Amino acid sequence: TSSAPPNETPPADDLHSLALTLALPVARLALAQGVPCEAVQRAVAQAFVQAAQEALADSGIAPHRQVSRIAAATGLGRREVDRVLTESQQQVQAEPPPTWASEVFTRWVSDRSLRTPRGQLKPLPRTGPPPSFEALARSVTQNVHPRSLLDELCRLHLARHDESRDTVELLSHTFVPQGDQSRLIGLLRDNVGAHLTGAVHNVLHAADPSARPHHDQSVLGDELSPASIDILRAHVDRLWQSLLDDTVNLMERCIADDREAGRPARRRMRIGLYSHEDVMPDGAPPG
């Protein structure tokens, strides 16, 4: 990724190309969900107003004058800015916490003691002392009954209860709920939103040596056959499982150490891994 020199505005054509690339997947999703263009445009206007507010946060400008400054900076009319500000105040801004079901899922797939010597996830007895699903669920929360958590994982097609043996097994190594559009869109918002926010931060602060960049790297390989894609997909799956195991365990140790030391703990960190495959564009140079 490249950035403009300090105090130089990136060319409009570059930003238009960037905006189109980012907006096209959102447009595909909106069309598939029956969401009209106007609704997405309103969200874009809200984002511009919020970004302008952030830029004016330390300016010392009186609140009653900020509407004019926001309108001038964004190109929106004063009436539109007033509407957006009113709607923003009426909306709940708090981000929903992770569900207990997702916490149980993550703990299960990252706990090496719940795997076979070959690394396969073990089916767990539904009840009883560790290792059991009941014990696992209670290690995550005492506020929700293990049976309710099991029912939720089964509803999302992430786990299966074998009633004849009274055991529970996971059906997936990744938390991708099937048949739950709201939660899938929530995962999309959180994961892609965090990635994009970090990448934009890196561009905006590229010339600031005191700004710590967020990790944002990728590798692209082209001229690949479907068989090679399958090999690479399996490779990414193995890498993610290793990253998940090590990272969750390290995070839990860090959280415990922070609590024991009494350190202020108001930061958070999202760590992910992505891959994407598609057809090479016509006329793309080889190599």
C-alpha positions, 0 to 999 in steps of 0.5 A: 500500500502506498500513501501520499506525502505529508499534507498532500491530498491523494489524487481524486482518481485514486480515492475513487478507485479505492472507494469503488473497490471497497463499496462493491462487496458492500453493494453485492451484500446489500442487493442480496439482502434487499437493502436499497442504495439509499440506505447505504448512502445514509450510512456513508453520510453518517460515516463522513459526519462522524469522521469530521467530528473526530477531526474537530474533537480537539479544535476548541470550536463551540458545538453550535459552530461545528455543524457549519464546519462539518458541512464545509468539510464533508460537502453535505448541507447543514440540514443533512448534517443536522439530520445525521447528528440527530439520528446518531444520538438516537442510535445505540453505539455500544458494540455487542459483546461476544456471545457465550456460545462463541466463547465456548466454541473458541475455548474448545478449539484452542484447548489442546487437552481436548484433542487427540494425540493427532490433534483431532477434536475429541467428542466430549461427554455432555455432562460430568467432570472435565473433560466434558461439555458441561465442565467446558461451558461452566469454565466460560460462564456460570450465568448460562446453563450448559444445555442452553449453550449446547442448544445454541451451538447446535442451532448454528450447526457448529456442534452435534449432540449424539443422544445415543452416546450422550456426547457432543462433537464440533462440526467445524473448526471455525466459528461461522454460524450457518443460517444466522444472517445477523451473526454472519454480518456481525462477524463481517462487520467486526473482522473487516472493519478492524482490518480496514481501520488498521490499514487506513491508520497505517496510510494516514500515519505513514510519515509519523515515526512515533505511530505504531503500524498495525500488522497488515501484510499479504502474499499473492500468487497467480497462475495457479491451478485448482489443485494448487488452490486446494493445497494452499487452502489446506495450508491456510487452515493448518496455519490458522489452527496453530495461530488460534491455539497459541494466541488464545492461550497467550491472551488468557495468560496476558489477561490473568497477568494484568489482573494479578498485577493490577495494570489498567486494562482498557486496550483490546486486540483483534488478530486474524488471518484471511485468504481470498481466491479468484480468477486472474483478470484478462491481460494480467502479466504473468508472474 
